[in-house]
Amino acid sequence: MENQRTLLYISFFFILFLMYQAWQEDYGPKPVAVVESQIPAAEKNGLTSDVPDAAIPGTTNTESNISAVAAPAEEVPAPGKIIKVVTDLLELEIDTNGGDVRQLYLRQYPANAEEDGQLLELFSSKAENFHIAQSGIISTKSIAPDSGKALSIYKSVQDEYRLAEGNDELKVVLSWQQNDVKVEKIFTFKRDSYLIDVEHIVTAGKEKWFGQQYRQLKRTEPSGDGESSFIYTYTGGVVYNDELKYEKVDFSDMADKSHLADIGLNKRMQGGWLAMIQHYFLAAWVPDQNEKNKIYTKYIEQNGQYILGMVSPIKEIAAGEQGRFHSQLVVGPKIQGRLEEISQGLELTVDYGVLTIIAKPLFWLLKQYHGIFDNWGWAIIFLTLTVKLLFYKLSETSYRSMARMRKVAPRMKAMKERFGDDRQAMSQAMMKMYKEEKINPLGGCFPILVQMPVFIALYWVLLESVEMRNAPFALWIQNLSAQDPYYILPVIMGATMFIQQKLNPAPMDPMQQKIFQFMPIMFTVFFLFFPSGLVLYWVVNNTLSIIQQWVITKRIENS
């Protein structure tokens, strides 16, 4: 009976885990409002006020005479124009007002499976689902584009840029000049790439120039992305470097700046990157890895916008000379292979949690099967089969134990009728019977517990992999990331659970019997809203378990 109780507890806590995730998404703690009047002047423009001046390696200490670090200018509407850029993977709009990326579509990813003509919108300047990327040059002593009350207007020689056939690179050059200080903001796009190089080239005038580069992502909490509302996945900020590793900065943390000190972000961070992530997709700023940046956050209560950004050390440029600020903007799907090539740790935005060490090999194997079948549904089936084969002996141990318990179930029932409420006598009689029949009452528990991390990791692989999004399988399943439109797979899954119950020894406790009878129905209801790829995995896993358990049970009963 311990096997049944263990299975019951595991199932119960798994359901609680799913319910908690859904609750966190809909009813979890919301950001605390920030009172603007209490924010120092530098913070009001989006930066923490404690950003220190820092000497650039190899320069003199003239920076020590510079006052507090400047902040990006407030967004005051100004007459700019929109520059349209189209590559093989991206379609975006750059506003000459500050050179912000304010609209971005992913050309290889439809908004949903039903509307192939509508592209997925990752960036938007609309109030609903507002999400943009900003970068610029600031200074408290010298002339700079973004140090005034409004973002400066850049100039562009053309209004539209397209990556031509046969070309592997596209440059969009924006220019700005005031007095004798010039700034060029250059976006470089490459074929088959979601990586955008962003470069600011500053030409100093007759005097030395001092300034910094800031990069930030600004967004509202999403109102919905078309994915399953029942499955919770993290949406918010992430910061990474060699020392900090992978640290989430969620929306409530952005409103509460004390959290930055708690996680060690109250000092300059060497290299690394920051990102805003959501289910399947991300936007990330990756600085030059030898650069030490200060991380900052802000919550703008009036429009519900959150800011996660970084500012570079102050750079000195000699009179008449040029200086370069460089960063990379990553926008697109969380494809692990591509992210690994861009920057260390960026692939962790595909968030498998504490089971990453198990999930990564599983995903690698899933990709190998996809390479064979060119179908993610069949890849899921054969991955599940492989995992079952790897754990065949452990499962066999568990099922043998259950089969022996099932065989002696009539004797246990007779013992209960014989001893009644005398639990001590009942326990002694059961232990004697276990010894005679060579039954380990915990023999079925350990193999199950050993396998649980693998199956949970596989759950996260199927949930987090963007490759599953809009991926067709067969027949009525044309989107493995969406729920079964006819609920056929969840019903089959419930039926497999019912069959498994019949193969297991029935609990002696009447209350446990009732709970177990209700569990297939309860799981079926839950799985109605699950992505069909996850349900397919459970159906295949349960079916293989039924076959293995039935064969073993028959052998034990006939022995």
Residue, then its C-alpha position, 0 to 999 in steps of 0.5 A: m500500500e506504500n506504493q499507492r500512497t507514494l503515487l498519490y502524494i506525487s500526483f497530488f503535489f504535481i497538481l498543486f505545483l501546476m495550480y500554484q504556477a497558474w495562481q502566480e501568473d494571475y494573482g501573484p504579488k504586483p509591483v508596489a507603486v513608486v512615488e515620483s516625488q521621492i525619487p532623486a533627479a537622476e532616477k526620474n530619468g530612468l537611472t539609479s542615482d548611485v551610478p559612480d564615475a569610473a575611470i576607463p582603463g588606460t586613461t587619466n583621472t580627469e573623470s573625477n572632476i565630472s559631476a553625477v552620471a547623466a541619465p537618458a532623457e525623458e521621453v518627450p514627443a518630438p517630430g521624428k520619422i520612422i525608418k523601416v528595416v526589412t531583413d530575411l528574419l526581421e521587420l522593424e521600425i526605428d524612430t529617428n527620435g532617439g534611434d529607438v527600435r519601437q516596432l519589431y516583427l519576426r518574419q519566420y513566426p506567425a502570430n498563431a497557427e491559424e493566421d499565417g499572414q500575421l507575423l508575431e509582434l515582439f516590439s510594439s509602441k502601442a500602450e497595450n503590450f508596449h515593448i521597445a529597445q533604447s540606446g544612446i549617448i549621455s553626458t553631464k559635461s559634454i554635448a550628447p544626443d540624449s542628455g537634454k529634456a528630450l531625445s534628439i532627432y537623428k537624420s537618415v539618408q533614406d526612409e526604408y532599408r532592405l537586405a537585398e538578395g545576394n547581400d549578407e549584411l545591411k547597415v542603417v546609419l543615423s547621424w546627429q550633430q550639434n555644434d562641432v560634436k558628431v554622433e553616428k548611430i549604426f545598426t548592422f543586420k546580418r542574414d539569417s541572424y537575430l543579432i543586431d550590432v548597435e554602434h555609436i561613433v562619437t567625434a569630439g569637437k575642439e574640446k575633450w569629450f566625456g560621455q557614456q552609453y546607456r542601453q535599456l529595455k522598456r515594456t509593460e506587463p503583457s496582456g497575453d501572447g496567445e499561448s495557453s493561459f493555464i501554463y505559467t512561464y516566466t515573463g520579466g527581466v534577467v541579468y547574467n554575468d560570470e559572478l552573478k550567473y542567472e538572476k531573475v529581476d521580475f516586474s515587482d523587483m524593478a519597482d523595488k530597487s532595494h532588490l538590486a542590492d540584495i542580488g549584488l547589482n549595486k556595483r558595476m558588472q563585468g560583461g554579461w548581459l540583460a534581457m526581457i524574456q517571455h514564453y519562447f522569445l526574448a530581447a537582450w542587450v549584450p555589451d562588450q564583455n570587457e566593459k563594466n556596466k551599472i545595472y539600473t531599473k525603474y517602474i513608471e507608475q503613470n503608464g505601467q512601464y518597466i525599465l531594465g538597463m545598463v550604463s557604461p563607464i565614462k569614456e574620454i575622447a580627445a579633441g578632434e578624435q573619435g570614440r566608439f561605443h558598441s553593444q549587441l541587441v538580440v531579438g527573437p526566438k529562444i533557440q538554444g544553439r543560436l544563443e550559445e554562439i552569441s554570449q555565454g549563459l544566454e541559452l539559460t533564457v530557455d528556463y529549465g530551472v534546477l533541472t537544466i543539467i537533465a533537460k539539456p541532454l533530453f532536448w539534444l536527443l529530441k533534436q536528433y529525433h527531429g532530424i530523423f523524422d522532421n516532425w516534432g510529434w514523432a520526435i516526442i514519441f521516440l524520445t519518450l520511448t528512449v527514456k522508458l527504455l533507459f529506465y526499463k529495469l527500474s520500472e520493472t522493479s517497481y512493477r514487480s513489487m506492485a504485481r506481488m502486492r496485487k497478488v497478495a491483496p486478497r490475503m491482506k483484505a482477509m487480514k483486515e477483516r480478521f484483525g479489525d482495528d488492532r493495527q499492531a497485530m495487523s502490522q505484524a501479520m503484514m510484515k510476516m507475510y512480506k517476509e514469506e513472500k519476499i515482498n519489499p513494500l517500498g520496492g515500487c517507490f524508489p524507482i518511481l522517485v528516481q525517475m521523477p526528475v527526468f520526467i519533470a525535466l522532460y516536461w520543461v523541455l516540451l514546455e520551454s522549447v520554441e521549436m514546439r510552437n505552432a509545430p504540426f504533428a498529424l491528423w487533428i493535431q496541427n499545433l503542439s504548443a496549443q491545446d487539443p482542439y477536440y480534447i481527444l488526447p486528454v481523454i485518451m490520457g485519462a483512459t490510460m490512467f484508469i487502465q493503470q489503476k486497474l493494474n495496480p493493487a487497490p488501496m485498502d483505505p476506502m478514502q484512498q480508493k475514492i481519491f484514486q477513482f477520481m484522479p483520472i477524471m481530475f487529471t483529464v480536466f487539467f490536461l484539457f488546457f495543456p499544450s498537446g505536445l505535453v499531453l502526447y508525451w503523457v499518453v505515450n508514457n502511460t501507454l508504454s507503462i501499461i504494456q510493461q506493467w501488464v506483461i510483468t503482472k501476468r508473469i507474477e500472477n502465473s508464477 
